[in-house]
């Protein structure tokens, strides 16, 4: 293949082009600690550099303390958007607003400010290092604007995942004025994307599913390709104690917990906020018969209320079982706790992606999740149970029934664990995902 590169306004033919493109990732948040979409650019940069591919990263200064120890040999390849006084002011203002409102107001303003600074930095890097591809992997919202255009190199945006609402039976969990504000924000997104036309001018837009494709702004000119949003680092999320229980008929490991009278261990991982439905999970756990433990990993503004609810329901941590609130855990510690558990449960009612579901499957856990949004894209009957969010009572009953079913059937857990792990290796390994992304870079 002959590659052309632009130098000082002229096209120069390269007879022996480098084997990989020179890539610039632009992502305001790049962090495993923040979780969610912030982990996507972290994994992309990690795999690119591990393979020796020339890559650079522009991110916000808030990520510096985490990234420098992770990439000690690449500190010269990571550039930081400074944390200005305006960033800090908007952040403090946003803390006073409901989460979904702050996303569309102060959050957008902070993102716009960071993008203007990052755009100037990116244009300099493209010229300085002869960058071939500029990739903006986050924000994953298909409606959110981008100003990364006119960069001197093709721009790829995504994979995006969004266009979601609460299940109809649960839309009352947020007030009417919040829902109205969100609807208004979505209606204004086409105008915002015309004023700030990065997505309209991008060479390639990546979407995780058809739902996200439909939510893209009108007037997109580039190619739209489908690529799953999340992946799994299989060097971290490994079967541990569960691995001993995967052999059919084995009575060892966690797989034989029910027969030995030991409590079955369920685990939830996520932010303790309203849309995660942890209050519903606690009510479902209350209905279980037999010894059981529910590990809740994560923190958030609902933690105190959830701990109080657990006490009122009589399921707070007690000898031999109950609900244990662990707070935030590092990825390494979280992987260890998952590997000690029997079943992963995600009761979220508003989950576009759900990387934790994939991580649980990688560790070797069957999964119970809401049949809505991202988890419904990942899970089938071979590796988990999806519970329809038809209404509050039936959803709680469905969670409880699924938990009871898996608690009573170690063989079913083993089959689902094996199928889930195989599916992750086949479809969601970050190494394989980056192979696909490199193909997209070459195409761009």
N, C-alpha and C positions, 0 to 999 in steps of 0.2 A: 504494500500500500504506500502511496506517496502522500505525504501530509504537507499542507501549506500553512505557513505561519506569517503573520503580518509584522513587519519591522518598518517603522518610520513611514507608514503609509504605503509601503510597497509589499507585494506578495512575493515571498521567497520560497522556492521549492526545496523541501528537505528530502534528500535521496535516502538517508538512513534515519528515519524517525525513531524517537524513543519508543520502547515497547508499551508504555502506559501513558495516559494523558496526565497533564499537570493540573491538579484539582484544587480549587479553593472552596471550602465550606464556610458558609455564613449563617450563624445560628446564635441568636441572642443568649439563649440558655443552652449550655452544654454540660450536663451533670447527671451522674447516677444518683446523687443525694436528692436532687429535686424530683427524680423519677419521671414517669409519664413521658411526654414527648421530648423532654430535655435529654433523655438517654439516647435518642436516635442519632444525633450528630456525634455524640461521644463514641458510640460503637462504630460509626462510619469512619471517623478519624483513626480510631484504634486499629481497625482492620487494614485500612489503607497504609498506615505507617508500618504495621507489622509485616506487610508484604513488600515494603520498600518503595511504595508508590509515592512520587513527589506530591505532597499534599500540604496545604496550609489551612488554618482555621482562624476565623474572626468571631469572637464571642464577647460577652460582657465581663467586665472586671470582677463581678461578684463570683465568677467561677474560677478565678485565678488560684485560690488556695487549694482547691480540689484538683485542678488540672496539672499544676506544676509537679507534684509528687507522682502523678500517674504517667506523665510524659517527660521525664527528666532530660532526655536526649533530644527533645523537640521543642524546647522552650522558645527557640528562635523562629519556629513555624507557627506559633500561636500569638495572635494580636488581640488586644483587649480594648473594647469600647469603654471609655472612662465612665465612672459612676458620678454623674454631674449632680449639682444641687437640685436641678429640675427633676431628675430621676427620683431622688430621695423625697422631694415634695409630693410628686404624683403617687409614689408608693404609699406614703403615709395617708394621703387623701383616700386612696383606694381601699385602705383597711377599714374605713368608716362605712363602706358601701357593701351591699350584698354581693356575693362572689360573681354571679352571672351579670350583674350590672357593672361591676368594676372591670370585667373583661372587655365590655363594649365602650368604656369611657376612659378611665385613667389607665387601664391596661393598654388600650389602643394608642393613647397619647405617649406612653413610655416606649412602646414598640416603634412608633413613628420616629421619635427622637433618636432611639438607638439605630434605626435603619438609615437615617440620614448620615449619622457619623460613620456607620459601617460601610455605606456606599462609597464615601470618599476614600476610606481605607482600602476598600476592595479595588477600586479603579487604579490606585497606585500600585497595589500588589500585582494586578493583571499585567500592567505595563512592565513592572520591575522583574517579574519572574516568568513572563511569557505564558501565563495561565491559559490552559485550553478550555476548561469548563468551570463555571461558577455554579455551585449547588447550594440552594437554600432549602434544607430539609424541614425546618419548622418556621413559624407555627403551622400545625397540621390542619387548621381550619380552612376549608376550601373557599370560604367567603372573604377571608381576611386579605387585605391589600398587600402588595409588595412594591417597593420602589427600586428593586434591582433590575434596571434595564439600561441599555447603552453602556455596557460594561467593557466592550471590546472583546468579549468571549461569549459563547452560548450560555444561556442561563437555564438551569433545570430547577424546578420547584416541586417539592413533595418528598415522599408520598403524603398526600392529604387524606384526612379521614374526618368526616363530620356530616352536617346536614341532619342532625338528630334532634328529637324532642323527647320528652318523657312519654312513657306509655300512656294512652288516653286515661286509664283509670287512676293514674298517679299525678296528673298535672296540677291537682290542687295542692301538692306539696310545696309549691311556690305561689306567692301572692299574685293576684291579677295584674298589679302594676308592674311586677317584675316580668311576667310573661308578655305584657304589652310592650315593655321597653325592649325586650329581646326581639320580638316580632318587628318592631320599628327598626331596630339595628340591622336586621337581616334584609329588610326592604331597602335600606339605604346602601347596602353593600355594593350593588351594581354601580351606583354613582361614585362611591369611594374608589372602586377599581378603575373607573374611567379617569378620575383625577390623578390617581397613583397607579399607572397601568403596567406594573411589573408582570402581573400574571397574564395580562392580555398580550404582552410582547414576548413572553418566555418561549424558548425553543421547544421545551418539553415540560408538560405538567403530569405529575404522577399522582394517581388516585388509588386508594385502597380498595374501593368497591364502587358499584354502580350508584349507590346513594350519594357518595361524595362527588361523582362525576356530574350528577344532576344539580348539585349545589354550587358548581363553579360559576363565576361571574359570566355574564353574556359577553360575547365578542372575543372569546379566546381564539388566537390565531395559530398557536403551536400545536404539536402533536400531543394527544392525551393517551397515556399508557397506564395500564393497571399494574400496581405493585403493592403487595401487602405492606402495611405500615410497620409492624413490629417484627422483631427477630429475637433470637435467644443466643447468648454467649454460652456455648456448651462446655467451655472450659471452667465455668463457674457453677452452672446449674446442672449438677450431676446427681444421679441416684446414689444415695448413701445407705442408710439403714433400710430404706425401702427395697434396695436392690436384692437383699437377702430374701425378700418375700415374693419375688417375681416368679420364681420357679413354680410351675403348676403343682398343686398338692402340698406345697411346703407349709409347715406349721410354724416355722421360725419367723423371726423379725416381727415387724408391726402387723404383718398379715394375719397372725394368729391371736391378736389381742383380744378379740371377742370371746374366743373359746377359753382363754385363760382367765377371764374375768377382769382383765385390765381395761381401763377406759379407752374407748376409741377417741382419737385425737383429730379434731377438725381444726382448720386454720383459715383465717381471713387476713388478707394483706391489702391495705389501701388507706387513703386519707379518711379521717373520721369527720366526714361532712354529710350533709343531708342526703345528697343523691346516691350515696353508697348503700343506703338501705340497711345499715347495721342494726337499727332499732327493730326492723322486721326479722333480721337474722336472730337477734336475741329472743324474740317471741317464738320463733321456730325451734330454737335450741331448748327452750323451756318444755316443749312437748315431747322431747325424746325420752324413751325408756331405756334403762340400762346405764352403766357408767360411761361418762363421756366428758371430754374437755374441749373447750372452744378457745383457741389462741387467737387473739385479736392484735395484729401487728400494724402499727401506724399511729398517727397523731392528728389532731385537728380541733377545730373549735367546738365540735360536738362531743369530745371525749368525756368531759365532766357529766354531761347529761346522760350519756350512754352508761357510764359507770353507775350513776344513780338508778337508771332503769334496770340494770342488771341486779342491783340490790332489791329493788321493788319486786322484781319477778322471782327472786329467790334463787338466782343462778350465778351469783357472784362467786369468785374463786373460793373453793372449800377443799378440805382434805379429800383427795381421790377424784376430783373433778371440778366442774364449774367453768366459768368464763375468766380467762386470764388476760388482762390488758398489759401488753408488753411495751407500748410506745413505739417510737421510731427505731428501726434497726438498720444497720448497714446491709448492703447486698450480701456480703459474705455471711453475716450472722443470720440474715433472713433465709438464705439457702440452707444453712444448717438446721434451722427450726423446721422448715418445710420438709426436709429429708427425714425428720423424726416423726412426722405426722402421717395420718392415714388418708385424709380427704381434704381437698381444698374447696372452699365455698366463697363465691363472690355474689353478693346480693344486690349489686349495683343496678340502679334503674336508669342510669344515664352514662353509659360506657361506650364511647366511640371505638376505642381500641381494646384495651385490657391486656397489656403485656404480662401482667401477673398471672393470667390464666396460662399463657404459654410457658412461663417459668415453672409453674406448678407441674404442668405436664412433663416438662423436661426432667424435673426431679423424680418423677415417677408417681404422681398422685392422680387419682381420678378427680374430676372436677364437677362441682354443682354450680350452675350459674343461671342468670336470668336470660330467658329467651328473647333478647332485645339488644340491638347494637352489636358491638364488636365481638363479644363472647359467642354470639350465635353464628358468627362467621368461622370461628375456630373449632367449635365443639360439635361432635356428632355422637350417635348412640354408642359407638365403639369405645369412646374415651371419657364419657361423662353424661351428665343428666342436665337438660335445660328445663327450667321451670317457667311456665307462661305467666306473665304479669297481668292476668285478667282483672283481678281486683285484689284489695288488700288481704282479705281473709283467705281466699283461695291461694294467693301467693305464699303466705305464711304456711298454710297447710301443705303446699307443694314442696317448699323447702324442707319442712319437717319430714315429710314422707320420703324424700330423696335421701336425706341424711340417715334416716332409720333403715332404709333399704341397704345402703352401702355399709352401715355399721354391722348389719346382720349377715353380710355375704362377703367374706374375705376373698373367695374365688373370683367373684365379680370385680372386686377392687383390683385384684392382680391382673385380670384380663384388660381392664380399662387402663391400668398403669402402663402395661406393656404396649398397648395400642397408642396411647398418648405419647409416650417417649418416641416410638417409631415415627409417628406423624411429625413431631418436632424435628427429628433428624432429617426427615425427607423434605419438609416444606419450610421450616422456619429457622434453620441454622444461619447465623449471621454470615458465616463464610460463604454459603451458597447464595445468600441474598446479595452480598457484595459482588459476586460473579455477575449477577443479573444487572446490578447498578453499573458495573464497569462496561457491560455491553451497551447500556443506555448512554454512558459517557461517549463511547466510541461512535455511536449513532449520531449523537448531537454534534 
